[in-house]
């Protein structure tokens, strides 16, 4: 049985494109983690001092950072799953 996979070699500079995508994913995850840390600290300080508006904004920032990290990591996992599934069809 012959497996059918995408021909990434047909794209000009596929190696460079892969390196750029990897770098962008690293930057996205780094920014998400940094945002998560800053918003978590802000949330804790604001909750301790009773600044409820800042607490609400920091909580929103934490949720957005978690969503961004999940989307960037999950998108890569989903793409790899699709490529592996397509090879077995």
Secondary structure, 3 states (H helix, E strand, C coil): CCCCCCCHHHCCCHHHHHHHHHHHHHHHHHHHHHHHHHHHHHHHHHHHHCCHHHHHHHHHHHHHHHHHHHHHHHHHHHHHHHHHHHHCC
